[in-house]
Each structure stands twice: as C-alpha cells, then as structure tokens.
Amino acid sequence: MTKRSGWLLRWFNGPQWLSFLCLSAGAVLFGMWAIPTGCGLVFSRLAISRFQMEHPEAKSWAPGRIAAYRKAMRVVAPAPEAVLRIPRLGLRVPVMEGSSEGASALAMNLGAEHIAGTAEPGGRGNMALTSHRDGFFRGLKDIAVGDRVEVASGKGFDVYRVDSLRVVSPGDAAPLQPTSDDVLTLVTCYPFFYLGPAPQRFIVRASLQSHAAPNQHS
C-alpha cells in the first residue's frame, strides 16, 4: 500500500474497516472500489454494504431509495473518484462519475454524482456534486453555514467551509457555472420530504479553506 493510499484509508474508514481490505491480488471480491494511486485502495462490496448499514442517515431514507440502492449494489460499478464527508452530520458519501443517463442514475443510487463539466475532485474552480434528497443527501436538511466539508481524492485532501444555503428553481444553472474561486457546490431536490417529484433545488455552496497533497495529510 502506498503512502498516499494509506492516508485516505485512515481518513475514511478507521480501524473498524481494516478487515475489509483486499490484501491479495487474487481476492476478486475486492474489485469494486479503488482509488487509482499506485497499487490503490480496494474496497469490497461487503465493505460498502456494511458501511451503508451503519450510516446514521440510512434510517431516514425513503423505502424506495433503499430498494434502489440495494439494486444498484448488484451492478458492476466504476470505482469512486473521491469521498465526501461532513463531520458534524456524520455524512460520508462516495463520489462517482455520471457520464451517461444510466451511469448518472447508478452514481446517485450508490453515492453522489460528480456533475460533468464542473471542476474535478481535487481540481480548481467550482466542483458540483448531486445526490438524492431521500438517500445519501438526506442529511443536508440539517447542514448549516460554517459547517466543515471534506473531500478526499487521489489528488489530495480538501477542506471547505459552508458559506451559503439557498433554494432555486430546477432550471437555474447559475450554481453550476465556473468560478474563479475554488468552491464546492452540493445540489439536491427540495423540499426534502416532498411527496412526488420535488419542485425546487437545494444548493449548498462552500469555499475552499485548505488543500493538502496526499502525502502531506495524515
């Protein structure tokens, strides 16, 4: 395991997850989740499944969203490119690409989708992530200005601070526009407990506070 992959493991999982790591190239069960750094970190479907069952927000998920998540777990999915964490909310979410309609649905059922055309995790500019209000992003109902948000990726470890919360119409693309500052934008449907297709979008905007290269974060 490389030094860079080691810090991401310690940050995301902690000691209770060490038993789920792939320690052998022949352990094909551990082929779902890899961060492409050297040999990389590889997590098993079992690790992802247990992580979700122990996730504090899972209890508030809608039954249909839980069913969609379980169905998505049976699909061979691409490796997440980052992990989003909001410590105060106990929120930890894998971040995946959604390059097509099918890939987008899969990404949002397994975690958060990185919105195409926005800055990459670990990159500069406006990085936008989206997920379902009745699933992984349910916890955003309790987010507050000033909250710390962390994004770990193969490019490093970024810390953001929430600057603003607002509600916009679905057709408002302003939150996704490029910015000169390094910011993180989280998008989900709103209201959180609305029956049927939600009529609005909830936008969280956070500004970058610090960046550490993988070998600088412990």
C-alpha positions as protocol buffer text, in pm:
chain_id: "A"
residue {
  index: 1
  type: MET
  ca { x: 0 y: 0 z: 0 }
}
residue {
  index: 2
  type: THR
  ca { x: 141 y: 340 z: -95 }
}
residue {
  index: 3
  type: LYS
  ca { x: 184 y: 626 z: 148 }
}
residue {
  index: 4
  type: ARG
  ca { x: -80 y: 820 z: -43 }
}
residue {
  index: 5
  type: SER
  ca { x: -336 y: 542 z: -29 }
}
residue {
  index: 6
  type: GLY
  ca { x: -267 y: 493 z: 342 }
}
residue {
  index: 7
  type: TRP
  ca { x: -385 y: 837 z: 446 }
}
residue {
  index: 8
  type: LEU
  ca { x: -711 y: 801 z: 256 }
}
residue {
  index: 9
  type: LEU
  ca { x: -779 y: 468 z: 424 }
}
residue {
  index: 10
  type: ARG
  ca { x: -723 y: 611 z: 771 }
}
residue {
  index: 11
  type: TRP
  ca { x: -934 y: 916 z: 695 }
}
residue {
  index: 12
  type: PHE
  ca { x: -1237 y: 737 z: 550 }
}
residue {
  index: 13
  type: ASN
  ca { x: -1264 y: 407 z: 727 }
}
residue {
  index: 14
  type: GLY
  ca { x: -1080 y: 396 z: 1054 }
}
residue {
  index: 15
  type: PRO
  ca { x: -962 y: 74 z: 1222 }
}
residue {
  index: 16
  type: GLN
  ca { x: -1300 y: -99 z: 1207 }
}
residue {
  index: 17
  type: TRP
  ca { x: -1275 y: -126 z: 831 }
}
residue {
  index: 18
  type: LEU
  ca { x: -925 y: -269 z: 802 }
}
residue {
  index: 19
  type: SER
  ca { x: -1055 y: -624 z: 793 }
}
residue {
  index: 20
  type: PHE
  ca { x: -1238 y: -546 z: 469 }
}
residue {
  index: 21
  type: LEU
  ca { x: -932 y: -450 z: 268 }
}
residue {
  index: 22
  type: CYS
  ca { x: -810 y: -658 z: -22 }
}
residue {
  index: 23
  type: LEU
  ca { x: -471 y: -791 z: 80 }
}
residue {
  index: 24
  type: SER
  ca { x: -425 y: -1020 z: -218 }
}
residue {
  index: 25
  type: ALA
  ca { x: -443 y: -963 z: -592 }
}
residue {
  index: 26
  type: GLY
  ca { x: -634 y: -1289 z: -617 }
}
residue {
  index: 27
  type: ALA
  ca { x: -916 y: -1171 z: -392 }
}
residue {
  index: 28
  type: VAL
  ca { x: -1155 y: -1083 z: -671 }
}
residue {
  index: 29
  type: LEU
  ca { x: -1431 y: -994 z: -425 }
}
residue {
  index: 30
  type: PHE
  ca { x: -1246 y: -672 z: -354 }
}
residue {
  index: 31
  type: GLY
  ca { x: -1270 y: -530 z: -704 }
}
residue {
  index: 32
  type: MET
  ca { x: -1545 y: -273 z: -675 }
}
residue {
  index: 33
  type: TRP
  ca { x: -1396 y: 35 z: -513 }
}
residue {
  index: 34
  type: ALA
  ca { x: -1040 y: 151 z: -590 }
}
residue {
  index: 35
  type: ILE
  ca { x: -861 y: 481 z: -569 }
}
residue {
  index: 36
  type: PRO
  ca { x: -611 y: 471 z: -858 }
}
residue {
  index: 37
  type: THR
  ca { x: -292 y: 564 z: -673 }
}
residue {
  index: 38
  type: GLY
  ca { x: -11 y: 312 z: -718 }
}
residue {
  index: 39
  type: CYS
  ca { x: -150 y: -22 z: -607 }
}
residue {
  index: 40
  type: GLY
  ca { x: -455 y: 172 z: -490 }
}
residue {
  index: 41
  type: LEU
  ca { x: -707 y: 117 z: -216 }
}
residue {
  index: 42
  type: VAL
  ca { x: -959 y: -151 z: -291 }
}
residue {
  index: 43
  type: PHE
  ca { x: -1282 y: -200 z: -101 }
}
residue {
  index: 44
  type: SER
  ca { x: -1523 y: -490 z: -133 }
}
residue {
  index: 45
  type: ARG
  ca { x: -1895 y: -485 z: -194 }
}
residue {
  index: 46
  type: LEU
  ca { x: -1925 y: -622 z: 159 }
}
residue {
  index: 47
  type: ALA
  ca { x: -1741 y: -319 z: 296 }
}
residue {
  index: 48
  type: ILE
  ca { x: -1963 y: -80 z: 102 }
}
residue {
  index: 49
  type: SER
  ca { x: -2274 y: -266 z: 217 }
}
residue {
  index: 50
  type: ARG
  ca { x: -2175 y: -265 z: 582 }
}
residue {
  index: 51
  type: PHE
  ca { x: -2071 y: 99 z: 561 }
}
residue {
  index: 52
  type: GLN
  ca { x: -2417 y: 188 z: 439 }
}
residue {
  index: 53
  type: MET
  ca { x: -2599 y: -20 z: 700 }
}
residue {
  index: 54
  type: GLU
  ca { x: -2408 y: 160 z: 975 }
}
residue {
  index: 55
  type: HIS
  ca { x: -2453 y: 501 z: 815 }
}
residue {
  index: 56
  type: PRO
  ca { x: -2654 y: 719 z: 1058 }
}
residue {
  index: 57
  type: GLU
  ca { x: -2867 y: 873 z: 784 }
}
residue {
  index: 58
  type: ALA
  ca { x: -2974 y: 538 z: 636 }
}
residue {
  index: 59
  type: LYS
  ca { x: -3254 y: 515 z: 891 }
}
residue {
  index: 60
  type: SER
  ca { x: -3420 y: 823 z: 741 }
}
residue {
  index: 61
  type: TRP
  ca { x: -3403 y: 705 z: 379 }
}
residue {
  index: 62
  type: ALA
  ca { x: -3723 y: 652 z: 184 }
}
residue {
  index: 63
  type: PRO
  ca { x: -3807 y: 280 z: 132 }
}
residue {
  index: 64
  type: GLY
  ca { x: -3792 y: 323 z: -245 }
}
residue {
  index: 65
  type: ARG
  ca { x: -3446 y: 475 z: -223 }
}
residue {
  index: 66
  type: ILE
  ca { x: -3321 y: 189 z: -8 }
}
residue {
  index: 67
  type: ALA
  ca { x: -3455 y: -57 z: -267 }
}
residue {
  index: 68
  type: ALA
  ca { x: -3282 y: 137 z: -546 }
}
residue {
  index: 69
  type: TYR
  ca { x: -2955 y: 131 z: -351 }
}
residue {
  index: 70
  type: ARG
  ca { x: -2974 y: -245 z: -299 }
}
residue {
  index: 71
  type: LYS
  ca { x: -3047 y: -298 z: -668 }
}
residue {
  index: 72
  type: ALA
  ca { x: -2753 y: -76 z: -765 }
}
residue {
  index: 73
  type: MET
  ca { x: -2525 y: -280 z: -541 }
}
residue {
  index: 74
  type: ARG
  ca { x: -2577 y: -575 z: -776 }
}
residue {
  index: 75
  type: VAL
  ca { x: -2431 y: -382 z: -1070 }
}
residue {
  index: 76
  type: VAL
  ca { x: -2061 y: -378 z: -1151 }
}
residue {
  index: 77
  type: ALA
  ca { x: -1994 y: -11 z: -1089 }
}
residue {
  index: 78
  type: PRO
  ca { x: -1690 y: 203 z: -1169 }
}
residue {
  index: 79
  type: ALA
  ca { x: -1459 y: 300 z: -884 }
}
residue {
  index: 80
  type: PRO
  ca { x: -1549 y: 618 z: -693 }
}
residue {
  index: 81
  type: GLU
  ca { x: -1312 y: 906 z: -760 }
}
residue {
  index: 82
  type: ALA
  ca { x: -1345 y: 1068 z: -418 }
}
residue {
  index: 83
  type: VAL
  ca { x: -1515 y: 1058 z: -80 }
}
residue {
  index: 84
  type: LEU
  ca { x: -1724 y: 1345 z: 57 }
}
residue {
  index: 85
  type: ARG
  ca { x: -1751 y: 1388 z: 433 }
}
residue {
  index: 86
  type: ILE
  ca { x: -1940 y: 1634 z: 653 }
}
residue {
  index: 87
  type: PRO
  ca { x: -1821 y: 1553 z: 1007 }
}
residue {
  index: 88
  type: ARG
  ca { x: -2093 y: 1732 z: 1204 }
}
residue {
  index: 89
  type: LEU
  ca { x: -2366 y: 1546 z: 1017 }
}
residue {
  index: 90
  type: GLY
  ca { x: -2188 y: 1210 z: 1026 }
}
residue {
  index: 91
  type: LEU
  ca { x: -2218 y: 1210 z: 646 }
}
residue {
  index: 92
  type: ARG
  ca { x: -1976 y: 1007 z: 430 }
}
residue {
  index: 93
  type: VAL
  ca { x: -2052 y: 961 z: 62 }
}
residue {
  index: 94
  type: PRO
  ca { x: -1858 y: 802 z: -226 }
}
residue {
  index: 95
  type: VAL
  ca { x: -1836 y: 1030 z: -530 }
}
residue {
  index: 96
  type: MET
  ca { x: -1877 y: 880 z: -876 }
}
residue {
  index: 97
  type: GLU
  ca { x: -1889 y: 999 z: -1236 }
}
residue {
  index: 98
  type: GLY
  ca { x: -2219 y: 1001 z: -1424 }
}
residue {
  index: 99
  type: SER
  ca { x: -2117 y: 1028 z: -1789 }
}
residue {
  index: 100
  type: SER
  ca { x: -2448 y: 894 z: -1924 }
}
residue {
  index: 101
  type: GLU
  ca { x: -2810 y: 872 z: -1811 }
}
residue {
  index: 102
  type: GLY
  ca { x: -2763 y: 517 z: -1685 }
}
residue {
  index: 103
  type: ALA
  ca { x: -2432 y: 599 z: -1518 }
}
residue {
  index: 104
  type: SER
  ca { x: -2590 y: 904 z: -1355 }
}
residue {
  index: 105
  type: ALA
  ca { x: -2872 y: 701 z: -1203 }
}
residue {
  index: 106
  type: LEU
  ca { x: -2624 y: 442 z: -1078 }
}
residue {
  index: 107
  type: ALA
  ca { x: -2392 y: 705 z: -929 }
}
residue {
  index: 108
  type: MET
  ca { x: -2675 y: 874 z: -739 }
}
residue {
  index: 109
  type: ASN
  ca { x: -2804 y: 544 z: -603 }
}
residue {
  index: 110
  type: LEU
  ca { x: -2457 y: 439 z: -485 }
}
residue {
  index: 111
  type: GLY
  ca { x: -2344 y: 780 z: -360 }
}
residue {
  index: 112
  type: ALA
  ca { x: -2310 y: 1126 z: -512 }
}
residue {
  index: 113
  type: GLU
  ca { x: -2263 y: 1209 z: -878 }
}
residue {
  index: 114
  type: HIS
  ca { x: -1989 y: 1446 z: -987 }
}
residue {
  index: 115
  type: ILE
  ca { x: -2170 y: 1678 z: -1229 }
}
residue {
  index: 116
  type: ALA
  ca { x: -1999 y: 1669 z: -1569 }
}
residue {
  index: 117
  type: GLY
  ca { x: -1847 y: 1997 z: -1680 }
}
residue {
  index: 118
  type: THR
  ca { x: -1766 y: 2115 z: -1329 }
}
residue {
  index: 119
  type: ALA
  ca { x: -1425 y: 2101 z: -1162 }
}
residue {
  index: 120
  type: GLU
  ca { x: -1288 y: 1757 z: -1081 }
}
residue {
  index: 121
  type: PRO
  ca { x: -1237 y: 1645 z: -719 }
}
residue {
  index: 122
  type: GLY
  ca { x: -902 y: 1784 z: -615 }
}
residue {
  index: 123
  type: GLY
  ca { x: -913 y: 2033 z: -901 }
}
residue {
  index: 124
  type: ARG
  ca { x: -965 y: 2405 z: -903 }
}
residue {
  index: 125
  type: GLY
  ca { x: -1282 y: 2603 z: -967 }
}
residue {
  index: 126
  type: ASN
  ca { x: -1643 y: 2505 z: -897 }
}
residue {
  index: 127
  type: MET
  ca { x: -1686 y: 2135 z: -821 }
}
residue {
  index: 128
  type: ALA
  ca { x: -2052 y: 2031 z: -813 }
}
residue {
  index: 129
  type: LEU
  ca { x: -2193 y: 1710 z: -666 }
}
residue {
  index: 130
  type: THR
  ca { x: -2552 y: 1590 z: -660 }
}
residue {
  index: 131
  type: SER
  ca { x: -2746 y: 1308 z: -499 }
}
residue {
  index: 132
  type: HIS
  ca { x: -3098 y: 1218 z: -389 }
}
residue {
  index: 133
  type: ARG
  ca { x: -3275 y: 1410 z: -110 }
}
residue {
  index: 134
  type: ASP
  ca { x: -3428 y: 1084 z: 19 }
}
residue {
  index: 135
  type: GLY
  ca { x: -3098 y: 893 z: 14 }
}
residue {
  index: 136
  type: PHE
  ca { x: -2734 y: 990 z: 57 }
}
residue {
  index: 137
  type: PHE
  ca { x: -2807 y: 1364 z: 69 }
}
residue {
  index: 138
  type: ARG
  ca { x: -3094 y: 1340 z: 319 }
}
residue {
  index: 139
  type: GLY
  ca { x: -2855 y: 1469 z: 585 }
}
residue {
  index: 140
  type: LEU
  ca { x: -2822 y: 1802 z: 405 }
}
residue {
  index: 141
  type: LYS
  ca { x: -3152 y: 1903 z: 563 }
}
residue {
  index: 142
  type: ASP
  ca { x: -2951 y: 1972 z: 880 }
}
residue {
  index: 143
  type: ILE
  ca { x: -2647 y: 2143 z: 727 }
}
residue {
  index: 144
  type: ALA
  ca { x: -2559 y: 2493 z: 847 }
}
residue {
  index: 145
  type: VAL
  ca { x: -2343 y: 2784 z: 740 }
}
residue {
  index: 146
  type: GLY
  ca { x: -1998 y: 2735 z: 888 }
}
residue {
  index: 147
  type: ASP
  ca { x: -2002 y: 2356 z: 867 }
}
residue {
  index: 148
  type: ARG
  ca { x: -1679 y: 2184 z: 766 }
}
residue {
  index: 149
  type: VAL
  ca { x: -1689 y: 1974 z: 449 }
}
residue {
  index: 150
  type: GLU
  ca { x: -1406 y: 1744 z: 343 }
}
residue {
  index: 151
  type: VAL
  ca { x: -1327 y: 1585 z: 8 }
}
residue {
  index: 152
  type: ALA
  ca { x: -1057 y: 1319 z: -19 }
}
residue {
  index: 153
  type: SER
  ca { x: -940 y: 1205 z: -361 }
}
residue {
  index: 154
  type: GLY
  ca { x: -636 y: 1070 z: -536 }
}
residue {
  index: 155
  type: LYS
  ca { x: -529 y: 1433 z: -585 }
}
residue {
  index: 156
  type: GLY
  ca { x: -533 y: 1523 z: -218 }
}
residue {
  index: 157
  type: PHE
  ca { x: -743 y: 1631 z: 78 }
}
residue {
  index: 158
  type: ASP
  ca { x: -956 y: 1945 z: 55 }
}
residue {
  index: 159
  type: VAL
  ca { x: -1133 y: 2122 z: 341 }
}
residue {
  index: 160
  type: TYR
  ca { x: -1426 y: 2354 z: 269 }
}
residue {
  index: 161
  type: ARG
  ca { x: -1645 y: 2581 z: 481 }
}
residue {
  index: 162
  type: VAL
  ca { x: -2017 y: 2621 z: 406 }
}
residue {
  index: 163
  type: ASP
  ca { x: -2084 y: 2983 z: 307 }
}
residue {
  index: 164
  type: SER
  ca { x: -2445 y: 2979 z: 192 }
}
residue {
  index: 165
  type: LEU
  ca { x: -2764 y: 2775 z: 160 }
}
residue {
  index: 166
  type: ARG
  ca { x: -3036 y: 2859 z: -88 }
}
residue {
  index: 167
  type: VAL
  ca { x: -3330 y: 2721 z: -281 }
}
residue {
  index: 168
  type: VAL
  ca { x: -3358 y: 2768 z: -658 }
}
residue {
  index: 169
  type: SER
  ca { x: -3577 y: 2653 z: -944 }
}
residue {
  index: 170
  type: PRO
  ca { x: -3476 y: 2337 z: -1135 }
}
residue {
  index: 171
  type: GLY
  ca { x: -3386 y: 2541 z: -1443 }
}
residue {
  index: 172
  type: ASP
  ca { x: -3145 y: 2773 z: -1260 }
}
residue {
  index: 173
  type: ALA
  ca { x: -2798 y: 2676 z: -1385 }
}
residue {
  index: 174
  type: ALA
  ca { x: -2616 y: 2960 z: -1208 }
}
residue {
  index: 175
  type: PRO
  ca { x: -2490 y: 2739 z: -921 }
}
residue {
  index: 176
  type: LEU
  ca { x: -2308 y: 2519 z: -1175 }
}
residue {
  index: 177
  type: GLN
  ca { x: -2128 y: 2797 z: -1360 }
}
residue {
  index: 178
  type: PRO
  ca { x: -1746 y: 2813 z: -1347 }
}
residue {
  index: 179
  type: THR
  ca { x: -1597 y: 3030 z: -1074 }
}
residue {
  index: 180
  type: SER
  ca { x: -1260 y: 3195 z: -1027 }
}
residue {
  index: 181
  type: ASP
  ca { x: -1260 y: 3087 z: -663 }
}
residue {
  index: 182
  type: ASP
  ca { x: -1226 y: 2725 z: -553 }
}
residue {
  index: 183
  type: VAL
  ca { x: -1570 y: 2621 z: -429 }
}
residue {
  index: 184
  type: LEU
  ca { x: -1782 y: 2313 z: -370 }
}
residue {
  index: 185
  type: THR
  ca { x: -2149 y: 2307 z: -471 }
}
residue {
  index: 186
  type: LEU
  ca { x: -2386 y: 2040 z: -341 }
}
residue {
  index: 187
  type: VAL
  ca { x: -2721 y: 2001 z: -516 }
}
residue {
  index: 188
  type: THR
  ca { x: -3028 y: 1802 z: -418 }
}
residue {
  index: 189
  type: CYS
  ca { x: -3404 y: 1823 z: -468 }
}
residue {
  index: 190
  type: TYR
  ca { x: -3620 y: 2027 z: -230 }
}
residue {
  index: 191
  type: PRO
  ca { x: -3827 y: 2012 z: -11 }
}
residue {
  index: 192
  type: PHE
  ca { x: -3663 y: 1711 z: 150 }
}
residue {
  index: 193
  type: PHE
  ca { x: -3988 y: 1539 z: 248 }
}
residue {
  index: 194
  type: TYR
  ca { x: -4200 y: 1635 z: -51 }
}
residue {
  index: 195
  type: LEU
  ca { x: -4422 y: 1361 z: -198 }
}
residue {
  index: 196
  type: GLY
  ca { x: -4359 y: 1314 z: -569 }
}
residue {
  index: 197
  type: PRO
  ca { x: -4108 y: 1498 z: -788 }
}
residue {
  index: 198
  type: ALA
  ca { x: -3971 y: 1788 z: -584 }
}
residue {
  index: 199
  type: PRO
  ca { x: -4033 y: 2131 z: -743 }
}
residue {
  index: 200
  type: GLN
  ca { x: -3713 y: 2305 z: -630 }
}
residue {
  index: 201
  type: ARG
  ca { x: -3341 y: 2251 z: -576 }
}
residue {
  index: 202
  type: PHE
  ca { x: -3143 y: 2296 z: -253 }
}
residue {
  index: 203
  type: ILE
  ca { x: -2796 y: 2443 z: -306 }
}
residue {
  index: 204
  type: VAL
  ca { x: -2505 y: 2429 z: -61 }
}
residue {
  index: 205
  type: ARG
  ca { x: -2206 y: 2648 z: -151 }
}
residue {
  index: 206
  type: ALA
  ca { x: -1877 y: 2605 z: 35 }
}
residue {
  index: 207
  type: SER
  ca { x: -1540 y: 2773 z: -16 }
}
residue {
  index: 208
  type: LEU
  ca { x: -1203 y: 2601 z: -7 }
}
residue {
  index: 209
  type: GLN
  ca { x: -1010 y: 2657 z: 317 }
}
residue {
  index: 210
  type: SER
  ca { x: -712 y: 2430 z: 267 }
}
residue {
  index: 211
  type: HIS
  ca { x: -563 y: 2173 z: 32 }
}
residue {
  index: 212
  type: ALA
  ca { x: -310 y: 1904 z: 117 }
}
residue {
  index: 213
  type: ALA
  ca { x: -138 y: 1671 z: -126 }
}
residue {
  index: 214
  type: PRO
  ca { x: -196 y: 1301 z: -47 }
}
residue {
  index: 215
  type: ASN
  ca { x: 148 y: 1257 z: 105 }
}
residue {
  index: 216
  type: GLN
  ca { x: 101 y: 1562 z: 326 }
}
residue {
  index: 217
  type: HIS
  ca { x: -220 y: 1454 z: 501 }
}
residue {
  index: 218
  type: SER
  ca { x: -220 y: 1213 z: 794 }
}
